[in-house]
């Protein structure tokens, strides 16, 4: 059955994880460069000062990844090719785990992700804030976000206000005349979601939940202090670069730029007149985002583009390769800088930026990012997960690990539904979360 039937409310919502039993979670990261399937066992953990936002320990018991086909700059271009790659990746993970996968949590990069803040206010008349008041103000904010041509991926209450005083996390039982809420809503085009669902269904699998790529990569790469104080996570993939801004423990903004590591490879292939495969190898082995004076003296052999045996490899200075690469990297970083500035969240980001994704591994990239973004930059790798093979511990696998983390934070979201409001805030153990569970059962 399609997830996108007649209801304009649309998407599946993950059920909250039980804090008393283990769960097996399967995820699928569909990217422009690779498709990754991970199967993980989530076991309840006791509260800890290390990654305190996590409710479960994650052990990867199966992983499969294939070179992506049928995806161009995050958009599905060939359903048949993508279906074949999904089948191979899932099959490899199933064999390793000894399990059969029926449904998956999938990421979404395409669909022109929208990131908007909606504000709603209700009158309290000087009375105490009750659960019904929370329901009203959250429902008012959620209803504003509903659009016929777009579906809501994530909807998070980033903060409440009482009588204009902002920054209140838990207004229950407080007194005031007006209760307000700021709701961050991430949306995507319905057509992109339908195509994503179709590609998974054709491999005889169902979609359990859909997560925006920037949210997933931020969950995996950021530490709790960064999420609390304010930080930007920049996921540099093959076809796209996504931006997510976190503050006070919540996702507050997302954006995407249509440039990635594959654009650097294409620039090299065109500039040096060589094949895409050879350009990719040159990028990985020889390229740097920084130019060095010694690079002028070092020569690199460039394989010819033709099949003629008489064609000899050409010799070019390594500095030429670096100049081609740095031009595209600088353009990408300048776009990211401008997007963060234009979003209005630049003061929240402060001096903290984390680079992740496969393309972030380019030599010298962090130094260029520090210079252009004028911020402290580090390379973020997936954290708090056991069982990952060595090859999957790098930044390229942050999104897949973030999808595995997502079920632990999914209950922080509040969504409109046909039967009213699906509400849960602040984590499994907070007072609002427990009342939210009662709301779901009562309304």
C-alpha positions as CSV (number, residue, x, y, z in Angstrom):
1,X,0.0,0.0,0.0
2,X,1.3,3.4,-0.9
3,X,2.4,5.8,1.9
4,X,1.0,8.7,-0.1
5,X,-2.7,7.9,-0.5
6,X,-5.5,10.3,-0.4
7,X,-4.4,11.8,2.9
8,X,-2.6,15.1,2.4
9,X,-0.9,14.5,5.8
10,X,1.0,11.7,4.1
11,X,4.2,10.3,5.6
12,X,4.7,7.3,7.9
13,X,5.8,8.2,11.4
14,X,8.2,6.0,13.4
15,X,6.8,4.5,16.6
16,X,8.7,5.5,19.8
17,X,11.4,3.0,20.8
18,X,10.7,0.9,23.9
19,X,13.2,1.8,26.6
20,X,12.9,-1.8,28.0
21,X,13.7,-4.0,25.0
22,X,16.0,-4.3,22.0
23,X,15.1,-3.4,18.4
24,X,16.5,-4.3,15.0
25,X,16.5,-1.3,12.7
26,X,17.3,-1.3,9.0
27,X,18.3,1.9,7.1
28,X,19.0,2.8,3.5
29,X,21.2,5.8,2.5
30,X,20.6,6.6,-1.2
31,X,23.3,9.0,-2.4
32,X,24.7,10.2,-5.6
33,X,28.0,8.3,-5.1
34,X,26.9,5.2,-3.2
35,X,23.9,3.3,-1.8
36,X,24.4,2.0,1.8
37,X,22.2,-0.5,3.7
38,X,22.8,-0.9,7.4
39,X,21.1,-3.3,9.8
40,X,21.6,-2.4,13.5
41,X,20.6,-3.9,16.9
42,X,19.5,-1.2,19.3
43,X,19.7,-2.2,23.0
44,X,18.5,0.1,25.9
45,X,21.3,1.9,27.7
46,X,21.5,3.6,31.0
47,X,21.8,7.4,31.2
48,X,25.4,8.5,30.6
49,X,27.4,11.7,30.3
50,X,28.7,10.4,27.0
51,X,26.2,11.1,24.3
52,X,23.4,11.8,26.8
53,X,20.8,12.2,24.1
54,X,21.0,8.6,23.1
55,X,18.6,6.1,24.6
56,X,20.0,3.0,23.0
57,X,23.4,1.5,22.2
58,X,23.8,0.8,18.5
59,X,25.6,-2.3,17.2
60,X,25.9,-2.7,13.4
61,X,25.2,-6.4,12.5
62,X,25.0,-6.0,8.7
63,X,26.2,-3.6,6.1
64,X,26.2,-3.5,2.3
65,X,27.1,-0.7,0.0
66,X,27.2,-0.4,-3.8
67,X,28.3,2.3,-6.2
68,X,25.2,4.4,-6.9
69,X,23.5,4.3,-10.3
70,X,20.4,6.1,-11.4
71,X,21.0,9.1,-9.1
72,X,22.1,12.5,-10.4
73,X,22.8,15.4,-7.9
74,X,20.5,13.6,-5.4
75,X,17.6,13.3,-7.9
76,X,16.4,9.9,-9.2
77,X,17.1,9.8,-12.9
78,X,16.8,6.0,-13.6
79,X,14.4,3.9,-11.6
80,X,15.6,0.5,-13.0
81,X,19.3,1.2,-12.3
82,X,18.5,2.4,-8.8
83,X,16.3,-0.6,-8.0
84,X,19.2,-2.9,-9.0
85,X,21.7,-1.1,-6.7
86,X,19.2,-1.1,-3.8
87,X,18.7,-4.9,-4.2
88,X,22.4,-5.6,-4.1
89,X,23.1,-3.3,-1.1
90,X,20.2,-4.8,0.9
91,X,21.1,-8.3,0.0
92,X,24.7,-7.9,1.1
93,X,23.5,-6.5,4.5
94,X,21.0,-9.3,4.9
95,X,23.7,-11.9,4.3
96,X,26.0,-10.4,6.8
97,X,23.3,-10.0,9.5
98,X,21.6,-13.3,8.8
99,X,18.2,-11.5,8.7
100,X,15.6,-10.6,6.1
101,X,14.8,-6.9,5.7
102,X,11.2,-6.0,5.0
103,X,11.1,-2.2,5.7
104,X,13.7,0.5,6.0
105,X,14.3,4.1,7.1
106,X,15.4,6.0,4.1
107,X,17.0,9.4,3.6
108,X,15.9,12.2,1.2
109,X,18.1,14.8,-0.4
110,X,16.0,15.8,-3.4
111,X,12.6,17.4,-3.5
112,X,13.9,21.0,-2.9
113,X,13.9,20.6,0.9
114,X,12.2,23.5,2.6
115,X,13.0,24.8,6.0
116,X,10.6,27.2,7.6
117,X,9.8,28.5,11.1
118,X,6.1,28.8,11.9
119,X,4.9,30.8,15.0
120,X,1.5,30.4,16.7
121,X,0.1,32.1,19.8
122,X,-3.0,31.4,21.9
123,X,-4.7,33.4,24.7
124,X,-4.4,31.9,28.2
125,X,-6.3,34.7,30.1
126,X,-3.8,34.6,32.9
127,X,-4.5,31.0,33.6
128,X,-2.1,28.0,34.2
129,X,-0.7,26.3,31.1
130,X,-2.5,23.0,30.8
131,X,-2.0,20.1,28.4
132,X,-4.9,21.2,26.3
133,X,-3.3,24.6,25.8
134,X,-0.1,22.9,24.5
135,X,-2.2,20.9,22.2
136,X,-3.9,24.0,20.8
137,X,-0.8,26.0,20.2
138,X,1.1,23.1,18.6
139,X,-1.9,22.2,16.4
140,X,-2.1,25.9,15.3
141,X,1.6,25.9,14.3
142,X,1.3,22.5,12.5
143,X,-1.7,23.5,10.5
144,X,0.1,26.5,9.1
145,X,2.8,24.1,7.6
146,X,0.4,21.9,5.6
147,X,0.6,22.4,1.8
148,X,-1.1,20.5,-1.0
149,X,2.1,19.9,-3.1
150,X,4.5,19.4,-0.2
151,X,4.8,16.9,2.7
152,X,6.2,17.5,6.1
153,X,9.3,15.5,6.9
154,X,10.1,16.9,10.3
155,X,8.3,19.2,12.7
156,X,10.1,20.3,15.9
157,X,9.0,22.8,18.5
158,X,12.2,24.8,19.0
159,X,10.9,26.8,21.9
160,X,7.9,28.2,23.7
161,X,7.2,31.7,24.9
162,X,5.0,33.1,27.7
163,X,3.9,36.8,27.4
164,X,6.6,37.4,24.9
165,X,9.4,35.9,27.1
166,X,11.1,33.4,24.7
167,X,13.4,30.4,25.4
168,X,11.0,28.4,27.6
169,X,11.4,24.7,27.2
170,X,8.6,23.3,29.4
171,X,5.7,25.8,30.0
172,X,3.4,23.2,31.6
173,X,1.9,24.5,34.9
174,X,3.3,28.1,34.4
175,X,1.0,31.1,34.4
176,X,0.7,33.7,31.7
177,X,-1.7,35.6,29.3
178,X,-0.3,34.4,26.0
179,X,1.4,31.1,25.1
180,X,3.4,30.9,21.9
181,X,5.5,28.4,20.1
182,X,8.2,28.4,17.3
183,X,7.9,25.4,15.1
184,X,10.7,24.4,12.7
185,X,9.2,22.4,9.8
186,X,11.2,20.6,7.1
187,X,9.2,19.9,3.9
188,X,9.8,18.2,0.6
189,X,8.0,18.0,-2.7
190,X,5.5,15.1,-2.8
191,X,6.7,14.0,-6.3
192,X,10.2,13.4,-5.0
193,X,8.9,11.4,-2.0
194,X,6.7,9.3,-4.3
195,X,9.6,8.5,-6.6
196,X,11.8,7.6,-3.6
197,X,9.1,5.3,-2.2
198,X,8.6,3.8,-5.7
199,X,12.3,2.9,-6.0
200,X,12.3,1.1,-2.7
201,X,8.9,-0.7,-3.4
202,X,10.3,-2.0,-6.7
203,X,12.9,-3.9,-4.7
204,X,10.0,-5.5,-2.7
205,X,10.7,-3.4,0.4
206,X,8.6,-0.9,2.2
207,X,9.5,2.5,3.6
208,X,9.2,2.7,7.4
209,X,10.2,6.4,7.7
210,X,11.9,9.2,5.7
211,X,14.6,11.5,7.1
212,X,16.1,14.6,5.5
213,X,19.7,13.9,4.7
214,X,21.1,17.0,6.5
215,X,19.3,16.0,9.7
216,X,20.7,12.5,9.6
217,X,24.3,13.5,9.0
218,X,24.1,16.1,11.8
219,X,22.8,13.5,14.3
220,X,25.8,11.3,13.5
221,X,28.6,13.8,13.3
222,X,27.9,16.4,16.1
223,X,28.6,16.0,19.8
224,X,26.1,17.1,22.4
225,X,27.8,20.4,23.3
226,X,27.7,21.4,19.6
227,X,24.0,20.6,19.3
228,X,23.3,22.5,22.5
229,X,25.4,25.6,21.9
230,X,24.7,26.0,18.2
231,X,26.6,24.5,15.3
232,X,26.4,23.9,11.5
233,X,26.9,20.4,10.0
234,X,27.9,20.5,6.3
235,X,27.5,17.2,4.6
236,X,29.6,17.2,1.4
237,X,28.3,14.4,-0.8
238,X,29.0,13.4,-4.4
239,X,26.2,15.4,-6.0
240,X,25.0,17.8,-3.3
241,X,26.2,19.6,-0.2
242,X,23.6,19.9,2.6
243,X,23.6,22.2,5.6
244,X,22.0,21.6,8.9
245,X,22.0,24.1,11.9
246,X,21.4,22.8,15.4
247,X,20.8,24.8,18.6
248,X,19.5,24.1,22.1
249,X,19.3,20.4,21.2
250,X,17.1,20.8,18.2
251,X,17.4,21.1,14.4
252,X,16.6,24.7,13.6
253,X,17.5,25.1,9.9
254,X,18.3,23.0,6.8
255,X,19.5,24.0,3.3
256,X,21.2,22.4,0.3
257,X,23.6,23.4,-2.5
258,X,23.7,21.5,-5.8
259,X,27.5,21.0,-5.7
260,X,29.5,18.1,-4.5
261,X,32.6,15.9,-4.9
262,X,31.5,14.7,-8.3
263,X,31.7,18.2,-9.7
264,X,35.3,18.4,-8.7
265,X,35.9,15.1,-10.5
266,X,34.2,16.4,-13.6
267,X,36.2,19.6,-13.6
268,X,39.4,17.5,-13.5
269,X,38.2,15.3,-16.3
270,X,37.4,18.3,-18.5
271,X,40.4,20.4,-17.6
272,X,42.9,17.5,-18.0
273,X,41.1,15.7,-20.8
274,X,41.0,12.4,-19.1
275,X,38.3,9.8,-18.2
276,X,36.0,10.2,-15.2
277,X,37.5,7.1,-13.5
278,X,41.1,8.5,-14.0
279,X,40.0,11.9,-12.8
280,X,38.5,10.4,-9.6
281,X,41.8,8.5,-8.9
282,X,43.8,11.8,-9.5
283,X,41.5,13.6,-7.0
284,X,41.9,11.0,-4.3
285,X,45.6,10.4,-4.7
286,X,47.1,13.7,-5.8
287,X,44.6,16.6,-5.4
288,X,44.6,19.2,-2.7
289,X,42.3,22.1,-2.0
290,X,45.5,24.1,-1.1
291,X,48.1,25.1,-3.7
292,X,51.8,24.7,-2.7
293,X,54.8,26.3,-4.4
294,X,56.5,22.9,-4.5
295,X,53.6,21.5,-6.6
296,X,54.9,23.5,-9.6
297,X,58.0,21.2,-9.8
298,X,56.2,17.9,-9.3
299,X,54.8,16.3,-12.4
300,X,51.8,14.0,-12.6
301,X,51.1,11.5,-15.4
302,X,47.6,12.0,-16.9
303,X,46.2,8.9,-18.8
304,X,44.8,9.8,-22.3
305,X,41.0,9.8,-22.9
306,X,41.1,7.6,-26.0
307,X,41.7,3.9,-26.4
308,X,44.5,4.2,-29.0
309,X,47.7,2.5,-27.7
310,X,49.8,5.1,-29.5
311,X,48.4,7.9,-27.3
312,X,51.0,8.7,-24.6
313,X,50.1,9.9,-21.1
314,X,50.7,13.6,-20.7
315,X,52.7,15.2,-17.9
316,X,51.2,18.2,-15.9
317,X,52.4,20.0,-12.8
318,X,50.6,18.9,-9.6
319,X,49.8,22.6,-9.1
320,X,47.5,22.6,-12.1
321,X,45.4,19.8,-10.5
322,X,45.3,21.7,-7.2
323,X,44.2,24.9,-9.0
324,X,41.3,23.1,-10.7
325,X,40.2,21.5,-7.5
326,X,40.6,24.6,-5.3
327,X,38.5,26.8,-7.7
328,X,35.5,24.5,-7.3
329,X,36.0,24.0,-3.5
330,X,36.2,27.8,-2.9
331,X,33.0,28.3,-5.0
332,X,31.2,25.7,-2.9
333,X,32.4,27.2,0.4
334,X,31.5,30.7,-0.6
335,X,28.0,29.4,-1.5
336,X,27.7,27.8,1.9
337,X,28.9,30.9,3.7
338,X,26.3,33.0,1.8
339,X,23.5,30.5,2.6
340,X,24.3,30.5,6.3
341,X,24.4,34.3,6.3
342,X,21.1,34.6,4.4
343,X,19.4,32.1,6.7
344,X,19.6,34.5,9.7
345,X,21.1,31.7,11.8
346,X,24.7,32.9,11.4
347,X,24.9,34.2,15.1
348,X,23.5,30.8,16.3
349,X,26.2,28.9,14.3
350,X,28.8,31.1,16.0
351,X,32.3,29.8,15.3
352,X,31.4,26.1,15.1
353,X,31.2,24.2,11.8
354,X,31.6,20.4,11.3
355,X,32.4,19.0,7.8
356,X,31.2,15.5,7.0
357,X,30.4,13.3,4.0
358,X,32.7,11.6,1.5
359,X,33.9,14.8,-0.2
360,X,35.0,16.3,3.1
361,X,38.0,13.9,3.0
362,X,39.8,15.9,0.3
363,X,43.3,17.0,1.4
364,X,43.3,20.7,2.6
365,X,39.6,21.1,2.6
366,X,39.3,22.0,6.3
367,X,41.9,24.7,5.9
368,X,40.0,26.3,2.9
369,X,36.8,26.1,4.9
370,X,38.3,27.8,7.9
371,X,39.6,30.7,5.7
372,X,36.3,31.3,3.7
373,X,33.8,30.5,6.5
374,X,35.9,32.4,9.1
375,X,34.9,29.7,11.7
376,X,36.5,26.8,13.6
377,X,36.2,23.7,11.4
378,X,36.6,20.0,12.2
379,X,36.0,16.8,10.2
380,X,33.0,14.9,11.7
381,X,32.9,11.1,11.7
382,X,30.0,8.9,12.9
383,X,30.1,8.5,16.7
384,X,28.6,6.2,19.3
385,X,28.2,3.1,17.0
386,X,29.9,-0.3,17.4
387,X,30.4,-3.0,14.8
388,X,31.3,-0.7,11.9
389,X,34.0,-2.1,9.7
390,X,37.1,0.1,9.4
391,X,36.2,1.2,5.9
392,X,32.8,2.5,7.1
393,X,34.1,4.6,10.0
394,X,34.8,7.6,7.9
395,X,32.8,10.7,7.2
396,X,31.3,9.1,4.0
397,X,29.0,7.0,6.2
398,X,27.7,9.7,8.5
399,X,24.2,9.8,6.9
400,X,23.7,6.1,7.2
401,X,24.7,6.1,10.9
402,X,22.5,9.1,11.4
403,X,19.5,7.2,10.0
404,X,20.3,4.5,12.6
405,X,20.3,7.2,15.4
406,X,17.1,8.9,14.2
407,X,14.5,6.5,15.9
408,X,15.9,7.6,19.3
409,X,15.0,11.3,18.6
410,X,11.9,10.8,16.5
411,X,9.7,11.3,19.5
412,X,10.8,15.0,19.8
413,X,8.7,15.8,16.8
414,X,5.1,17.0,16.6
415,X,2.9,16.3,13.6
416,X,-0.6,17.0,12.4
417,X,-2.6,13.9,11.5
418,X,-6.1,13.2,10.3
419,X,-7.2,12.4,13.8
420,X,-5.7,15.5,15.4
421,X,-2.2,16.0,16.7
422,X,0.6,13.5,17.1
423,X,2.6,15.1,19.8
424,X,5.8,14.2,21.7
425,X,8.4,16.6,23.0
426,X,11.6,16.6,24.9
427,X,12.6,12.9,24.9
428,X,11.2,9.7,26.4
429,X,11.5,10.6,30.1
430,X,10.4,14.2,30.2
431,X,7.0,15.3,31.7
432,X,5.9,16.7,28.3
433,X,6.8,13.4,26.6
434,X,4.7,11.4,29.0
435,X,1.8,13.7,28.6
436,X,2.2,13.6,24.9
437,X,1.9,9.8,25.0
438,X,-1.4,10.3,26.9
439,X,-2.5,12.8,24.2
440,X,-1.9,10.3,21.5
441,X,-4.1,7.8,23.2
442,X,-6.9,10.2,24.2
443,X,-7.4,12.3,21.0
